[in-house]
Amino acid sequence: MFEDACDRAGIDPGRVTRFLYLNDNQDSLADVAKAVGVPLDRTNAELAKDLGHCGGADQLICLDTLLERGELAEGDVVALAGLSIGMHWYCTLLAV
């Protein structure tokens, strides 16, 4: 899903600044980070500890928090990823 989104956008996966997944437990977030090849510190793992799971808004709340804190700069690429009912994976890339 992540690699496919990067391919469709013509963006090297290494250029993605942040990978925001569901605010899940730390083990799950570490597994997802490893699976997509993104360092854990570039995910929402730390935010998930503070915010907890907020349903389908997890990624948007994390994105908003990072923007408010000034942790994203113009030109950064952020991946919003997760899964939905029926194990349907999704990933959307946004440019800040």
N, C-alpha and C positions, 0 to 999 in steps of 0.2 A: 504494500500500500504506500509506504513512504517513498520507496525507490520509484514506484510508478508515478507518483505525484511529481517527484523531481524530474523524471524523464519527460513527462508531459509539459512541464513548465520550462524545460531546458536549463535546469539549475543543478549544479553539482551538489550532492547531498552534504558535502563538507562545508558548503556555503550557508547552510541553515544555522542561524544563530541560536534558536530555541526550538525545542520539540515539546509541545504541550499536549499531554495525554489526559485521560480521566484522572481525577484526584483519587487515586487508588492507594493501597498500602505500599510501603517502601520496597518490599520484596518484588511486588508486581511491577512497580515503576523501574526498578533495577533490571528486571528481566526484559521489559520492553525496550529500555535504552540499549541493552546489550544486543537484542535482536535486530534493532535498526542501525546499530553502529554509532550511536550518539552518546557522548560522555554524560553520565548521570547529572553532573552539575549544569548541563545545558537543557535539562528537562524541568518540569514543574514539581519535582520531588520535594524540595524544601517548602514550596508554597502549599503543597498538598498537606504537609504536616500542620500548617497553620490554619488552612481554610477548611479542610475536610471535603468530603464529596458533596457537591451541590447539584447533582444530576447532570442534565445535558448542558448546563452552563459552565461546567468546570473550566474548559479551555478559554472561554470568553472572559471569565472572571480573572483567570491567571494572566491573560493578555492585558486586560485593563490594569491589573495591579503592577505588572512590569512596566507598562507605559507610565503610570502615575509615579513610580519610583525612579523613572529615568534610566531604567536598565536596558532599554532598547533605543537604538539610534536610527535615524533616517537611512534607509537602504538595507537594514537588517531584514532577513527572511525568517519568518516564524511558521512552523508547521503545527497545525491543529489536527490532532489525530485521536482516534478512539474506535470503539466498536459499538454496534447497536444490536437490537433484538435479532436473533438468528445468526449471530456471529458475523455480521457484515462489518468489515473494516472500512474505515474512511480516513482520508487525509487531505487537507486543504493547505495550500501555501499562501501566505500573505506577505507582502512587502510593506515595511513600515515607512 
